[in-house]
Amino acid sequence: MGQSDVTQIKVAGQAVGIIGLNAVLKDIEARKEGMSDQEIRDELMKRLSRSNYIPDKVKSGYGDAFLREFKKLIGAPFEEEVIDGLDVKILGPGCVNCDRLEMEVMSAMSELKLQGSIDHVREIKEIGKYGVMGTPALVINGKIKSVGRVPPRAQIKEWLKSVQ
């Protein structure tokens, strides 16, 4: 499997690369008729454990994440992962403005002494999942705050403070 066969997902608040996720999801989608969520979850765990290391302590978290990704694929309602603290995403391919937005967010979080994760999502397919039509875009705890521009740091700070 090549590098393109690795998909990044969130498991217990951490970004984790999963080998072969998309292929397994599509295969199970074709066979899902009559399967319960638990059966789908178990099948995903069984298959993805073959090519990915899944520590015993967090198997439940991986199972939840795999089922969530499956439900996203088929358009079924799903529960977002509960996030502790700030989860900030910068959506953009890595242009000057995207990188500037990332630096502004880091500076704002530093000035406010806030802890949290900052992910720069660069893959077009992943960006598309958020439904934004422009970049850079700023997503804080799953909510789109800005699209197509770099907002002033003061505005970023207000958004960050409002979710704390």
N, C-alpha and C positions, 0 to 999 in steps of 0.2 A: 504494500500500500504506500502511496506517495504522501507527500506533505499535504496535498489538497484533501486527503481523506481524514484529516484531523479537524474536528469541530470543537470550538470552545463553548462550554456551557458553565453555568453557575451551579456549584454543589456546596451546600452549607456556607454560602457567602463567598466562596473562593472560585476563581476562574480556573477551569480544568479542561485540558485538551483530551478529547475522546476520539480514539481511532475507530473508523468505520461506522460511526453513528448514523450518518445519513443513509447508507446502504441498508443497515439493519432496520431503521425506521420505515423505509419504503417497502422492504420485504414484509414486515409485520403488517403494514397498512393494507397490503394486498390480501392478507390472511386473517384480518381482525374479526371477521363476521362471527358473532356468537361468543367472543372472548370478553371476559370481565376485565375491569381495570387491573385487578390483582394478577390475573393470568398474563395480561400484556406486560405488566411490570416485571413479573417473574421471567418471562421469555426474554425481555430486553436485558435483564441482569445476566441471565445465563449466556446469552450470545455475546454481549459486550465484555463480559469477564474473560472471555477467551483471548482477547487482544489488548486488554487494558488492566492494569493493576488497580484493584479496588480493595482498600484496607477494610478489614472486618469491622472496625469501629465506626465506619461511616457508610456501610452498605445501605442502610435505610435512606440516607441522604442521596446517594447515587440513584437508588431505585425511584425516589420521588422526582429527581431531576430528569431521569430518562422518561418517565411517564409524562411529565410536564412537556418535554420536547415532542413526544409523540402526539399529545393532544394539540399542541401548537400546529404541527404538521397537518393534522386532519381537520383543523378548524373547530375543535370541540372546546367547550369552556374548560378553563384550567385555573388552578390557584397559583398566583405568583409566589415566588419564594419570599418568606418573611426575612426582611433585611434588618440587621442590627446596625445602627449608625448610618453614615452617609454612603451612598453608592452613586458615584458620578460617572457619567459616560460622555465622552466627547465623540461625536459622530462625524467622520470626515476622512478622506483618503490620505491625508498627511500634507495638505497644502500649507502655505504660510499662515493663513488665517486659522486653520485647524490647530496648528501647533501653537499659535499665539493664544487661542482660547484655552488650550490645555495649560499653558503657563499662567494665564490669568486666574484660572480656577485654583491651581496649586498655590499661587501667591495669596489669593483670598482665603483659602483654607488655612494657610500658615498664619496669616495675620489674625484670623479668628481663633487660632489654636484648636482647630477641628480635626478630628481623625476620621478617616474613611477611605474607601477605595476609589481610585480614579482609573478608568479604563479608556483607552483611545481605540475605538472601533473603526478599523480602516477598510474592512471587506465590504464591498458594495452590497452583497447579498444580506449581510448582517445589518447594515445600515437600513436597507429596505424593509426589514422586519419592524422598524419603528414607524414606518409610514411618513417619514419626512421627505420633502421634495427639494431640499437645499442643504448645503453644508457651509460652514460647520454648524452642528447642532449640539445643544447642551441638554442632557437628560439628568435630572436629579431624583433619585429614589423612584425611578420609573416614570416620572412626569417630564414631558418635553417643556423646556423653559424658553428656548431660543432656537431659531432656525435661520440660516443664511447670513448671520452677522456675528461679530464678536461684541457682546454687550459690555458696557463699562464695568470695571471691577466693583464699583459701589452697588450696581444692580445685582451682580453675581453674589456679593456678600449678603444682600437682603434675601435672595432666594435661599442661600445656604442657612442663614439664621432662621428662616421661617420653617424649615423642616426639622430643626433641633428641638 
